[in-house]
């Protein structure tokens, strides 16, 4: 099982801070995961409506959407960060 962690408005829209999922073998990349999650219901679809802006970390390292997720213990999803 893979732990998914959600932050900021991604967490608010999905309605939970984390969950564990058994990822299907067809889910190979971050992009595949985001597409799969959007199919899980309105909350996910709303949170990931603009999936290109969602930032992702695998095992606490930032990755691009084409990154493979094989061997991931934790995948974090969060909105773009702003600084100041």
ABEGO torsion letter per residue (X at the ends): XBBBBBBEAAAAAAGBABBBBBBBAABABAAAAAAAAAAAEAAAAAAAABAAABBBBBGGBBBBAABBABGBABBBBBBBBBBX
